[in-house]
């Protein structure tokens, strides 16, 4: 099933009574935003995040809505991690790490390694885990790739070794 993210964006924008012009100002052109909302153009992560911020919508709310008001597995993990973090439930955070390790071992899908690292970063913030230098570098590079709108933008900026480092870590 292909999700029409532009259509979802338009629905949220219109519900909040914000015009295309107000939304797009200083981020993208009015015509580009209209094309995105009609599904005739793709958008970078960076611009999407800026536009969502402009209409006062979190990425979590946007994905939840685009997913038919259901959390995907990542959304569920983030919710569990956030709850455990807020309540300082260290055992639950370690359980979540173990689940991601088992999922990685059974599937060899690197997504689970990245998720494990995300939870370790939460534990580091709580001073209950000390990430290795390699883990810190990988986490930072993943964060930067996400913020810059994907691997292509990241590689374009000339930081090609980061991608190799992430792939090697997840192998």
NUTI-421340 format. One record per residue: x, y, z of N, C-alpha, C in turn; residue in one letter; chain. Coordinates in nm, 3 decimals, always signed. Example, Ala and Ser with C-alpha at 12.3 -4.5 7.8 and 13.67 -1.06 7.14 Angstrom:
<pts>
       nx       ny       nz      cax      cay      caz       cx       cy       cz  code  unit
   +1.319   -0.569   +0.780   +1.230   -0.450   +0.780   +1.320   -0.330   +0.780     a     A
   +1.285   -0.225   +0.708   +1.367   -0.106   +0.714   +1.290   +0.003   +0.787     s     A
</pts>
This chain:
<pts>
       nx       ny       nz      cax      cay      caz       cx       cy       cz  code  unit
   +0.083   -0.118   +0.000   +0.000   +0.000   +0.000   +0.088   +0.125   +0.000     x     A
   +0.067   +0.214   -0.094   +0.143   +0.338   -0.102   +0.067   +0.445   -0.025     x     A
   +0.138   +0.509   +0.066   +0.076   +0.614   +0.147   +0.096   +0.747   +0.078     x     A
   -0.010   +0.820   +0.060   -0.006   +0.953   -0.003   +0.025   +1.056   +0.105     x     A
   +0.153   +1.071   +0.137   +0.193   +1.162   +0.243   +0.154   +1.306   +0.215     x     A
   +0.164   +1.348   +0.089   +0.127   +1.484   +0.053   -0.019   +1.512   +0.084     x     A
   -0.104   +1.415   +0.054   -0.248   +1.430   +0.080   -0.272   +1.443   +0.231     x     A
   -0.204   +1.362   +0.308   -0.217   +1.367   +0.455   -0.171   +1.504   +0.505     x     A
   -0.059   +1.551   +0.450   -0.008   +1.682   +0.489   -0.113   +1.790   +0.461     x     A
   -0.170   +1.787   +0.341   -0.271   +1.887   +0.304   -0.391   +1.883   +0.398     x     A
   -0.437   +1.761   +0.433   -0.552   +1.748   +0.523   -0.523   +1.814   +0.658     x     A
   -0.405   +1.789   +0.711   -0.369   +1.848   +0.841   -0.359   +2.000   +0.828     x     A
   -0.292   +2.046   +0.723   -0.276   +2.190   +0.701   -0.411   +2.260   +0.691     x     A
   -0.501   +2.201   +0.612   -0.632   +2.263   +0.594   -0.716   +2.260   +0.721     x     A
   -0.707   +2.150   +0.799   -0.778   +2.142   +0.926   -0.735   +2.253   +1.021     x     A
   -0.609   +2.291   +1.012   -0.557   +2.394   +1.100   -0.578   +2.534   +1.042     x     A
   -0.637   +2.539   +0.922   -0.669   +2.668   +0.862   -0.549   +2.747   +0.816     x     A
   -0.444   +2.679   +0.773   -0.322   +2.748   +0.731   -0.313   +2.739   +0.578     x     A
   -0.286   +2.849   +0.514   -0.280   +2.854   +0.368   -0.151   +2.792   +0.315     x     A
   -0.152   +2.760   +0.187   -0.032   +2.710   +0.120   +0.077   +2.816   +0.131     x     A
   +0.041   +2.942   +0.105   +0.138   +3.051   +0.108   +0.205   +3.064   +0.245     x     A
   +0.125   +3.063   +0.352   +0.179   +3.071   +0.489   +0.271   +2.955   +0.518     x     A
   +0.229   +2.837   +0.477   +0.304   +2.715   +0.506   +0.438   +2.712   +0.433     x     A
   +0.436   +2.746   +0.306   +0.554   +2.734   +0.221   +0.657   +2.844   +0.242     x     A
   +0.615   +2.959   +0.289   +0.699   +3.079   +0.296   +0.838   +3.052   +0.355     x     A
   +0.940   +3.077   +0.273   +1.078   +3.063   +0.317   +1.129   +2.920   +0.321     x     A
   +1.045   +2.823   +0.289   +1.089   +2.683   +0.293   +1.090   +2.625   +0.151     x     A
   +0.976   +2.629   +0.085   +0.962   +2.582   -0.053   +0.870   +2.681   -0.125     x     A
   +0.861   +2.667   -0.256   +0.770   +2.755   -0.329   +0.626   +2.708   -0.310     x     A
   +0.532   +2.798   -0.331   +0.390   +2.762   -0.321   +0.356   +2.651   -0.419     x     A
   +0.408   +2.663   -0.542   +0.376   +2.562   -0.644   +0.436   +2.426   -0.608     x     A
   +0.556   +2.426   -0.548   +0.615   +2.298   -0.507   +0.530   +2.232   -0.399     x     A
   +0.487   +2.310   -0.301   +0.405   +2.254   -0.193   +0.274   +2.197   -0.250     x     A
   +0.214   +2.269   -0.343   +0.090   +2.220   -0.406   +0.115   +2.089   -0.479     x     A
   +0.227   +2.081   -0.551   +0.260   +1.957   -0.622   +0.282   +1.842   -0.523     x     A
   +0.350   +1.870   -0.414   +0.373   +1.766   -0.312   +0.239   +1.718   -0.256     x     A
   +0.151   +1.810   -0.225   +0.022   +1.774   -0.167   -0.064   +1.693   -0.266     x     A
   -0.042   +1.714   -0.394   -0.117   +1.639   -0.496   -0.048   +1.508   -0.536     x     A
   +0.067   +1.481   -0.474   +0.138   +1.357   -0.504   +0.217   +1.362   -0.633     x     A
   +0.244   +1.482   -0.682   +0.317   +1.498   -0.809   +0.465   +1.529   -0.788     x     A
   +0.507   +1.535   -0.663   +0.646   +1.565   -0.632   +0.684   +1.502   -0.499     x     A
   +0.810   +1.464   -0.488   +0.863   +1.414   -0.361   +0.925   +1.531   -0.285     x     A
   +0.949   +1.510   -0.157   +1.003   +1.616   -0.073   +1.116   +1.560   +0.012     x     A
   +1.215   +1.643   +0.043   +1.324   +1.599   +0.129   +1.274   +1.591   +0.273     x     A
   +1.341   +1.510   +0.353   +1.304   +1.499   +0.494   +1.316   +1.635   +0.561     x     A
   +1.424   +1.706   +0.530   +1.448   +1.835   +0.595   +1.333   +1.931   +0.569     x     A
   +1.290   +1.942   +0.443   +1.180   +2.033   +0.412   +1.049   +1.985   +0.474     x     A
   +1.027   +1.854   +0.474   +0.905   +1.803   +0.536   +0.902   +1.839   +0.684     x     A
   +1.013   +1.822   +0.755   +1.018   +1.855   +0.898   +0.994   +2.004   +0.921     x     A
   +1.052   +2.087   +0.835   +1.030   +2.231   +0.849   +0.884   +2.267   +0.825     x     A
   +0.823   +2.206   +0.723   +0.683   +2.233   +0.694   +0.592   +2.182   +0.805     x     A
   +0.622   +2.064   +0.857   +0.542   +2.012   +0.969   +0.551   +2.104   +1.089     x     A
   +0.670   +2.154   +1.115   +0.688   +2.249   +1.225   +0.605   +2.374   +1.201     x     A
   +0.603   +2.419   +1.078   +0.528   +2.541   +1.041   +0.379   +2.524   +1.070     x     A
   +0.325   +2.402   +1.049   +0.182   +2.380   +1.075   +0.158   +2.320   +1.214     x     A
   +0.265   +2.322   +1.296   +0.255   +2.275   +1.434   +0.208   +2.129   +1.442     x     A
   +0.277   +2.045   +1.369   +0.246   +1.901   +1.367   +0.375   +1.824   +1.388     x     A
   +0.378   +1.733   +1.483   +0.498   +1.654   +1.507   +0.509   +1.545   +1.400     x     A
   +0.629   +1.497   +1.380   +0.649   +1.387   +1.285   +0.575   +1.263   +1.333     x     A
   +0.567   +1.244   +1.464   +0.495   +1.130   +1.520   +0.348   +1.137   +1.483     x     A
   +0.288   +1.255   +1.501   +0.147   +1.274   +1.467   +0.125   +1.251   +1.318     x     A
   +0.215   +1.304   +1.237   +0.203   +1.291   +1.091   +0.209   +1.144   +1.047     x     A
   +0.308   +1.071   +1.096   +0.323   +0.929   +1.059   +0.205   +0.848   +1.112     x     A
   +0.164   +0.876   +1.233   +0.049   +0.806   +1.293   -0.075   +0.825   +1.206     x     A
   -0.096   +0.947   +1.165   -0.212   +0.975   +1.081   -0.198   +0.912   +0.943     x     A
   -0.081   +0.922   +0.884   -0.056   +0.865   +0.752   -0.069   +0.713   +0.754     x     A
   -0.048   +0.655   +0.870   -0.054   +0.510   +0.887   -0.194   +0.464   +0.928     x     A
   -0.294   +0.547   +0.904   -0.431   +0.509   +0.936   -0.459   +0.508   +1.086     x     A
   -0.395   +0.600   +1.159   -0.412   +0.612   +1.304   -0.366   +0.485   +1.377     x     A
   -0.263   +0.424   +1.324   -0.201   +0.307   +1.387   -0.052   +0.333   +1.395     x     A
   +0.008   +0.288   +1.503   +0.153   +0.299   +1.514   +0.218   +0.186   +1.435     x     A
   +0.327   +0.216   +1.368   +0.405   +0.110   +1.308   +0.500   +0.057   +1.416     x     A
   +0.580   -0.042   +1.383   +0.665   -0.104   +1.486   +0.764   -0.004   +1.544     x     A
   +0.813   +0.087   +1.460   +0.905   +0.188   +1.512   +0.834   +0.284   +1.606     x     A
   +0.714   +0.323   +1.570   +0.635   +0.411   +1.656   +0.607   +0.347   +1.791     x     A
   +0.578   +0.218   +1.788   +0.554   +0.147   +1.915   +0.680   +0.143   +1.999     x     A
   +0.794   +0.117   +1.933   +0.922   +0.113   +2.005   +0.954   +0.250   +2.066     x     A
   +0.936   +0.355   +1.988   +0.964   +0.490   +2.039   +0.874   +0.521   +2.158     x     A
   +0.747   +0.483   +2.150   +0.655   +0.506   +2.262   +0.698   +0.431   +2.386     x     A
   +0.737   +0.304   +2.370   +0.784   +0.224   +2.484   +0.913   +0.280   +2.541     x     A
   +1.001   +0.321   +2.453   +1.129   +0.377   +2.497   +1.108   +0.509   +2.571     x     A
   +1.022   +0.594   +2.517   +0.993   +0.724   +2.580   +0.934   +0.704   +2.720     x     A
   +0.840   +0.610   +2.730   +0.776   +0.585   +2.860   +0.879   +0.535   +2.961     x     A
   +0.960   +0.438   +2.919   +1.062   +0.383   +3.009   +1.163   +0.491   +3.048     x     A
   +1.198   +0.575   +2.952   +1.293   +0.684   +2.978   +1.236   +0.782   +3.080     x     A
   +1.111   +0.823   +3.058   +1.049   +0.921   +3.148   +1.035   +0.869   +3.291     x     A
   +1.008   +0.738   +3.304   +0.991   +0.678   +3.437   +1.120   +0.618   +3.492     x     A
   +1.229   +0.641   +3.419   +1.360   +0.587   +3.460   +1.354   +0.436   +3.483     x     A
   +1.282   +0.367   +3.394   +1.267   +0.222   +3.402   +1.382   +0.157   +3.324     x     A
   +1.497   +0.147   +3.390   +1.618   +0.097   +3.325   +1.602   -0.048   +3.280     x     A
   +1.534   -0.129   +3.360   +1.513   -0.269   +3.322   +1.436   -0.279   +3.191     x     A
   +1.335   -0.194   +3.175   +1.256   -0.197   +3.051   +1.342   -0.153   +2.932     x     A
   +1.426   -0.052   +2.952   +1.514   -0.009   +2.843   +1.610   -0.122   +2.803     x     A
   +1.664   -0.193   +2.902   +1.753   -0.307   +2.870   +1.674   -0.418   +2.801     x     A
   +1.548   -0.440   +2.843   +1.464   -0.541   +2.776   +1.440   -0.503   +2.630     x     A
   +1.416   -0.375   +2.606   +1.396   -0.329   +2.468   +1.521   -0.350   +2.384     x     A
   +1.638   -0.328   +2.443   +1.765   -0.353   +2.372   +1.776   -0.501   +2.338     x     A
   +1.747   -0.586   +2.434   +1.756   -0.731   +2.410   +1.661   -0.776   +2.299     x     A
   +1.541   -0.719   +2.296   +1.445   -0.753   +2.189   +1.501   -0.715   +2.053     x     A
   +1.563   -0.597   +2.045   +1.620   -0.553   +1.917   +1.737   -0.642   +1.876     x     A
   +1.817   -0.685   +1.974   +1.929   -0.776   +1.944   +1.877   -0.908   +1.888     x     A
   +1.772   -0.962   +1.950   +1.714   -1.089   +1.904   +1.654   -1.075   +1.765     x     A
   +1.586   -0.964   +1.741   +1.529   -0.941   +1.608   +1.638   -0.931   +1.503     x     A
   +1.748   -0.865   +1.538   +1.860   -0.854   +1.445   +1.919   -0.992   +1.417     x     A
   +1.940   -1.069   +1.524   +2.000   -1.203   +1.508   +1.915   -1.293   +1.420     x     A
   +1.784   -1.282   +1.432   +1.696   -1.371   +1.354   +1.673   -1.322   +1.211     x     A
   +1.688   -1.191   +1.187   +1.658   -1.138   +1.053   +1.779   -1.083   +0.980     x     A
   +1.881   -1.045   +1.055   +1.999   -0.975   +1.001   +1.962   -0.842   +0.936     x     A
   +1.849   -0.785   +0.977   +1.804   -0.655   +0.928   +1.871   -0.547   +1.013     x     A
   +1.952   -0.463   +0.949   +2.031   -0.364   +1.022   +1.946   -0.259   +1.093     x     A
   +1.820   -0.249   +1.057   +1.729   -0.156   +1.126   +1.728   -0.184   +1.276     x     A
   +1.734   -0.311   +1.313   +1.728   -0.346   +1.455   +1.855   -0.306   +1.528     x     A
   +1.970   -0.308   +1.459   +2.094   -0.261   +1.520   +2.085   -0.111   +1.547     x     A
   +2.029   -0.038   +1.451   +2.015   +0.107   +1.467   +1.920   +0.138   +1.583     x     A
   +1.812   +0.063   +1.592   +1.717   +0.082   +1.702   +1.782   +0.052   +1.836     x     A
   +1.863   -0.052   +1.840   +1.936   -0.086   +1.963   +2.024   +0.032   +2.006     x     A
   +2.092   +0.091   +1.910   +2.178   +0.205   +1.937   +2.098   +0.325   +1.989     x     A
   +1.979   +0.346   +1.935   +1.892   +0.455   +1.979   +1.859   +0.438   +2.128     x     A
   +1.828   +0.315   +2.168   +1.793   +0.290   +2.308   +1.916   +0.304   +2.398     x     A
   +2.032   +0.260   +2.348   +2.156   +0.278   +2.424   +2.184   +0.426   +2.446     x     A
   +2.153   +0.508   +2.346   +2.173   +0.653   +2.361   +2.083   +0.708   +2.471     x     A
   +1.962   +0.655   +2.481   +1.871   +0.698   +2.589   +1.930   +0.659   +2.724     x     A
   +1.984   +0.539   +2.734   +2.048   +0.496   +2.860   +2.170   +0.581   +2.892     x     A
   +2.245   +0.618   +2.788   +2.361   +0.705   +2.811   +2.315   +0.838   +2.867     x     A
   +2.206   +0.892   +2.814   +2.154   +1.019   +2.866   +2.115   +1.007   +3.013     x     A
   +2.074   +0.889   +3.054   +2.036   +0.865   +3.194   +2.157   +0.823   +3.278     x     A
   +2.274   +0.823   +3.215   +2.399   +0.785   +3.280   +2.396   +0.641   +3.333     x     A
   +2.329   +0.552   +3.257   +2.324   +0.411   +3.294   +2.393   +0.324   +3.190     x     A
   +2.456   +0.386   +3.094   +2.530   +0.313   +2.991   +2.635   +0.408   +2.935     x     A
   +2.751   +0.354   +2.903   +2.858   +0.434   +2.846   +2.884   +0.384   +2.704     x     A
   +2.832   +0.458   +2.605   +2.850   +0.418   +2.467   +2.997   +0.421   +2.429     x     A
   +3.040   +0.322   +2.352   +3.177   +0.321   +2.302   +3.192   +0.433   +2.200     x     A
   +3.315   +0.469   +2.169   +3.340   +0.573   +2.069   +3.278   +0.534   +1.936     x     A
   +3.289   +0.406   +1.901   +3.231   +0.359   +1.774   +3.079   +0.377   +1.774     x     A
   +3.014   +0.341   +1.885   +2.869   +0.356   +1.894   +2.828   +0.504   +1.884     x     A
   +2.904   +0.590   +1.951   +2.875   +0.734   +1.945   +2.888   +0.787   +1.802     x     A
   +2.994   +0.745   +1.733   +3.014   +0.789   +1.594   +2.902   +0.741   +1.503     x     A
   +2.865   +0.616   +1.519   +2.757   +0.560   +1.437   +2.627   +0.635   +1.465     x     A
   +2.596   +0.654   +1.592   +2.471   +0.722   +1.629   +2.469   +0.864   +1.574     x     A
   +2.579   +0.936   +1.587   +2.588   +1.072   +1.535   +2.569   +1.074   +1.384     x     A
   +2.631   +0.981   +1.314   +2.618   +0.977   +1.168   +2.477   +0.942   +1.124     x     A
   +2.412   +0.852   +1.195   +2.273   +0.819   +1.163   +2.186   +0.943   +1.185     x     A
   +2.207   +1.011   +1.295   +2.130   +1.132   +1.324   +2.151   +1.236   +1.213     x     A
   +2.276   +1.257   +1.174   +2.305   +1.356   +1.071   +2.241   +1.318   +0.938     x     A
   +2.246   +1.191   +0.901   +2.183   +1.148   +0.776   +2.034   +1.175   +0.781     x     A
   +1.972   +1.147   +0.893   +1.828   +1.170   +0.909   +1.797   +1.320   +0.898     x     A
   +1.874   +1.402   +0.966   +1.849   +1.547   +0.966   +1.875   +1.610   +0.830     x     A
   +1.968   +1.556   +0.755   +2.002   +1.616   +0.626   +1.916   +1.563   +0.513     x     A
   +1.819   +1.479   +0.543   +1.726   +1.438   +0.440   +1.763   +1.312   +0.367     x     A
   +1.844   +1.227   +0.426   +1.870   +1.099   +0.363   +2.014   +1.080   +0.322     x     A
   +2.045   +0.959   +0.284   +2.181   +0.920   +0.252   +2.234   +0.997   +0.131     x     A
   +2.153   +1.020   +0.030   +2.203   +1.088   -0.089   +2.252   +1.228   -0.056     x     A
   +2.176   +1.302   +0.022   +2.221   +1.436   +0.062   +2.349   +1.426   +0.144     x     A
   +2.354   +1.326   +0.231   +2.469   +1.308   +0.318   +2.594   +1.278   +0.236     x     A
   +2.581   +1.185   +0.140   +2.694   +1.150   +0.056   +2.735   +1.268   -0.032     x     A
   +2.638   +1.343   -0.079   +2.666   +1.459   -0.161   +2.756   +1.558   -0.087     x     A
   +2.741   +1.566   +0.042   +2.822   +1.659   +0.121   +2.964   +1.607   +0.144     x     A
   +2.993   +1.487   +0.093   +3.130   +1.436   +0.097   +3.165   +1.358   +0.221     x     A
   +3.067   +1.310   +0.292   +3.097   +1.234   +0.413   +3.068   +1.087   +0.385     x     A
   +3.134   +1.033   +0.283   +3.106   +0.898   +0.236   +3.149   +0.790   +0.336     x     A
   +3.252   +0.816   +0.412   +3.300   +0.714   +0.506   +3.197   +0.682   +0.614     x     A
   +3.110   +0.776   +0.644   +3.008   +0.753   +0.746   +2.915   +0.640   +0.706     x     A
   +2.875   +0.639   +0.581   +2.785   +0.533   +0.533   +2.853   +0.397   +0.546     x     A
   +2.980   +0.388   +0.506   +3.054   +0.262   +0.518   +3.065   +0.219   +0.663     x     A
   +3.090   +0.315   +0.751   +3.103   +0.286   +0.893   +2.972   +0.228   +0.948     x     A
   +2.859   +0.285   +0.909   +2.730   +0.237   +0.956   +2.703   +0.097   +0.903     x     A
   +2.729   +0.075   +0.775   +2.708   -0.058   +0.716   +2.796   -0.161   +0.786     x     A
   +2.922   -0.128   +0.810   +3.013   -0.222   +0.877   +2.967   -0.252   +1.018     x     A
   +2.921   -0.149   +1.090   +2.872   -0.169   +1.227   +2.752   -0.262   +1.230     x     A
   +2.664   -0.246   +1.134   +2.541   -0.324   +1.132   +2.561   -0.464   +1.074     x     A
   +2.677   -0.492   +1.018   +2.704   -0.625   +0.960   +2.744   -0.726   +1.064     x     A
</pts>
